[in-house]
Every structure is written in structure tokens, then in C-alpha cells.
Amino acid sequence: MEIKGTVALVTGGAQGLGLAIAAHLADLGATVVVADRNAETLANLPAPLEGVQMDVTHPEQVKAVVADVVVRHGRLDILVNNAGVIFSEPFVNIMNPAGMMHDYARFRDSLTVNLDSVFIVSSAVVEHMVKRRTKGAIVNISSISAGGNEGQTAYSAAKAGVNALTVTWSKELGRWGIRCNAVAPGFIGTESTHRALSESALKHIQTNTPLRRLGEASEVAQAVAATIQNDFINGVVLDVNGGLKI
């Protein structure tokens, strides 16, 4: 797919990795709509990105926003499901006898924001693509943690689910010319990564990464664009992790 002239929706795109993806698609000539629940960051979006406030866990709100984007721009060709929150909690914490086991409510919350949201937004977008016979592209942002990362029961489960959705949809939607792929970043030097991990943990990760560094958001954005541009890439989970295995 030639990105120039397309209309793209990037969720969670007002900062960090999502903003890098949105900006890169805009640089390649797409009209990019950034959906985010944070009104303050949306207000500071650089031109020519267009911001809309949306909570990806609320189906009716998502349907309304997607419908409005289609009405205003006449089409929707690309969806990047980037919205999510890194979450870490050990399954067993013997240092907290009163609450030793992973909290179920926090487990469900993590799945809602990291997995359910992908289903909710994709469902709204694909309905318009199919009805309008748009040959579109969906890119889900997964994670190296989908392979199972110690201390990330909920987050790993959610991202493994994202990978399963990606492959399943690639098989179901291909008949309508809609491709679905995922990009699975390793540890990227974004603000959210630095918030989630200690400096000692980050140093350990860099030491064990063959390239001896964290990734850059621009490198993930380039991978997203590559899966969109190649019309025979479908059902792929593309690792962007510098060779790190967990």
C-alpha cells in the first residue's frame, strides 16, 4: 500500500511510541488522526497531526469517533492499535503476606486496556472498511513480553492475545483485502519504559541485547510503515528488539 494519500488512525498516539508512529506516517504523506484519552497531550500535537479524544476501552465512544473520522475524511485505510499501558506485578509476592498473589482486578484492568481495546477499535474500523470495500491495513503493537516475561503475568498474557488476534484476523480479513500484522518491540527508550523499569534493570537489558542498546521509537515507526507498504506481508508478528530474547 502506498501510504501517501491514505487516512490513518493511531490510538494512544499523543506521546511516546504512538506519536513517533503517527509522525512517521504523516511524513510519508498520510492524513493521520491521533486518538488518545489525554486531552492535554492532544492539545500539544504537532502539525499536521489531527487529534481526537477517545477512550479505547469504551465501545460506543470508539464507534462514534471512528464513524466521525470516516465521515470527515471519506475513508479510513490504516489502523495502528498502539494504545496500552505497560504493567508489571509478580504472580507471587512473598514480601506481601496479606496480598501474596497477583491481584485479579489489576489483571483484568491490564487485559482490558492492552487486549480488549484492540478488539474494540479494530471491530469499529473493520466494519467501515468492509462496507466501503476499502483494502486496508491493521497494525497491532505487541511486545517482546508476549513470549512470557517474568513479573508481567497480565501484560504478557495481553500481548500474547494481541498476537493471536493478529494471525486470526489476517486469515479472516484477507478475503476483503484487509491485511493484519503486528510489530513487537523489545525495550524502547521511551518515557514509559523508563517509568516502568529501574536503571539497573535497563542496564541489564542493554547488556543482554546483542546490539547493546535500547531501541528507538523511530525504529518501531519504520517497522510499522514497512508492514503497511508491503502488500504481501500478512499475519506476521515482526520483532523489533535488537536480537534480545527473553
C-alpha positions in Angstrom: 0.0 0.0 0.0 1.3 3.4 -0.9 1.0 5.4 2.3 0.8 8.8 0.6 -2.8 9.9 0.3 -4.2 7.4 2.9 -6.1 8.1 6.1 -4.7 6.6 9.2 -5.9 6.3 12.8 -3.3 5.8 15.5 -4.5 5.0 19.0 -2.6 6.2 22.0 -0.7 8.4 19.6 -0.3 11.7 21.5 3.1 10.8 23.0 5.9 8.3 23.1 5.9 5.4 20.7 2.5 6.3 19.3 3.5 9.8 18.5 6.6 8.6 16.7 4.4 6.2 14.6 1.9 8.9 13.8 4.5 11.5 12.8 6.3 9.0 10.6 3.1 8.1 8.7 2.4 11.8 8.3 5.9 12.3 6.9 5.1 9.6 4.4 2.1 11.5 3.2 -0.8 10.1 5.2 -3.6 12.1 6.8 -3.1 11.0 10.4 -5.8 11.1 13.1 -4.4 10.6 16.6 -6.9 9.1 19.1 -5.9 9.5 22.8 -7.8 9.9 26.1 -5.4 12.6 27.3 -6.8 16.0 26.3 -3.7 17.9 27.4 -1.3 15.9 25.2 -3.7 16.0 22.3 -3.7 19.8 22.6 0.1 19.8 22.0 0.2 17.6 18.9 2.5 18.9 16.2 1.1 19.8 12.8 -0.3 18.2 10.7 -1.5 15.6 13.1 -5.2 15.8 14.0 -6.2 14.8 17.5 -9.5 13.3 18.8 -10.2 12.4 22.4 -11.2 8.7 22.7 -11.1 6.0 25.4 -10.2 2.8 23.6 -12.0 0.7 26.2 -15.4 2.2 25.6 -17.1 0.6 22.6 -19.8 3.1 21.9 -17.4 6.0 22.2 -15.0 4.3 19.8 -17.7 3.6 17.3 -18.8 7.2 17.3 -15.3 8.6 16.9 -14.4 6.1 14.1 -17.7 7.0 12.3 -16.9 10.7 12.5 -13.4 10.2 11.1 -14.8 8.3 8.1 -17.4 11.0 7.5 -14.9 13.8 7.7 -12.2 12.2 5.6 -14.3 9.9 3.4 -12.4 6.8 4.3 -10.1 5.0 6.7 -7.2 3.0 5.3 -4.9 2.3 8.2 -5.4 1.5 11.8 -2.5 1.3 14.3 -3.6 -0.2 17.6 -0.9 1.4 19.8 -2.8 2.3 22.9 -1.8 0.3 26.0 -0.1 0.5 29.4 3.0 -1.4 30.5 2.1 -3.2 33.7 4.3 -5.3 36.0 3.3 -7.4 39.0 4.8 -10.7 40.2 2.4 -13.7 40.3 3.6 -14.4 43.8 5.0 -11.8 46.2 6.1 -13.4 49.5 7.1 -10.0 50.7 3.5 -9.1 51.0 1.8 -11.9 53.0 -1.5 -10.0 53.2 -1.8 -9.9 49.4 0.7 -12.5 48.2 -0.9 -13.4 44.9 -1.3 -11.2 41.8 -4.4 -9.1 42.2 -7.2 -10.2 39.9 -8.7 -6.8 39.4 -5.4 -5.4 38.2 -5.0 -8.5 35.9 -8.4 -7.7 34.4 -7.6 -4.0 34.1 -4.4 -4.8 32.2 -6.2 -7.1 29.8 -8.9 -4.5 29.2 -6.6 -1.7 28.2 -4.0 -3.9 26.3 -6.1 -6.6 24.7 -9.8 -5.7 24.8 -9.0 -2.3 23.3 -7.5 -3.9 20.2 -10.7 -5.9 19.6 -12.9 -2.8 20.3 -11.2 -0.4 18.0 -10.5 -2.9 15.2 -14.1 -4.0 15.2 -15.3 -0.5 14.7 -12.7 0.2 11.9 -13.1 -3.0 10.0 -16.9 -2.6 9.8 -16.3 0.6 7.8 -13.5 -1.0 5.7 -15.7 -3.9 4.7 -18.8 -1.9 4.0 -16.8 0.6 1.9 -14.7 -2.2 0.3 -11.5 -0.5 1.5 -8.4 -2.6 1.1 -6.9 -1.6 4.4 -4.1 -2.4 6.8 -4.2 -3.0 10.5 -1.0 -2.9 12.6 -1.2 -4.1 16.2 1.6 -3.0 18.6 2.6 -6.1 20.5 5.6 -6.6 22.7 8.6 -8.8 23.3 6.7 -9.7 26.6 4.2 -11.7 24.5 6.7 -14.5 24.8 6.3 -14.5 28.6 8.2 -12.1 30.7 8.9 -12.7 34.4 6.9 -10.3 36.6 4.4 -9.5 33.8 1.7 -12.1 34.0 -1.1 -9.8 32.9 0.9 -7.7 30.3 2.4 -10.9 28.8 -1.0 -12.5 28.5 -2.5 -9.5 26.9 0.2 -9.1 24.3 0.1 -12.9 23.5 -3.6 -12.4 22.9 -2.8 -9.5 20.6 -0.5 -11.8 18.6 -3.3 -14.4 18.3 -5.8 -11.8 17.2 -3.4 -10.6 14.5 -2.9 -14.0 13.0 -6.6 -14.9 13.2 -7.7 -11.6 11.6 -5.1 -12.0 8.8 -6.9 -15.2 7.8 -10.4 -13.9 8.1 -10.0 -10.4 6.7 -7.6 -11.2 3.8 -10.6 -12.1 1.6 -11.6 -8.5 1.7 -8.2 -7.2 1.0 -7.6 -6.2 4.6 -4.2 -7.2 6.0 -3.4 -7.5 9.7 0.1 -7.6 11.1 1.8 -6.8 14.4 5.0 -5.2 15.4 6.5 -6.5 18.6 9.1 -4.0 20.1 11.7 -5.0 22.5 12.8 -2.4 25.1 12.5 1.0 23.6 13.9 4.1 25.2 10.6 5.9 25.7 9.4 7.7 28.8 7.0 4.8 29.7 9.9 2.3 29.6 11.9 4.4 31.9 9.0 4.8 34.3 8.3 1.0 34.3 11.9 -0.2 34.8 14.7 0.7 37.2 18.0 1.9 35.8 19.7 -1.3 36.9 17.0 -3.3 35.0 17.6 -1.2 31.9 21.3 -1.7 32.2 20.8 -5.5 32.4 18.6 -5.4 29.3 21.1 -3.4 27.3 23.9 -5.8 28.3 21.9 -8.8 27.1 20.8 -7.2 23.9 23.2 -8.1 21.1 23.2 -4.5 19.8 23.9 -3.3 23.4 21.3 -0.6 23.4 17.7 0.2 23.8 15.6 0.7 20.6 14.4 4.0 19.3 10.8 4.9 18.8 11.7 5.9 15.2 12.8 2.3 14.5 9.5 0.9 15.6 7.7 3.5 13.4 9.7 2.4 10.4 8.7 -1.2 11.0 5.1 -0.2 11.2 5.3 1.6 7.9 7.1 -1.4 6.3 4.2 -3.8 7.1 1.8 -1.3 5.6 3.8 -0.8 2.5 4.4 -4.4 1.5 1.1 -5.8 0.3 2.2 -9.5 0.7 3.0 -9.2 4.4 0.0 -10.6 6.3 -0.3 -12.4 9.6 3.2 -11.5 10.7 4.4 -10.6 14.1 7.5 -8.6 13.3 10.1 -8.5 16.2 12.0 -5.2 16.6 14.1 -6.0 19.6 17.8 -5.8 18.6 18.1 -9.6 18.9 17.1 -9.8 22.5 15.3 -13.0 23.6 13.5 -13.2 27.0 
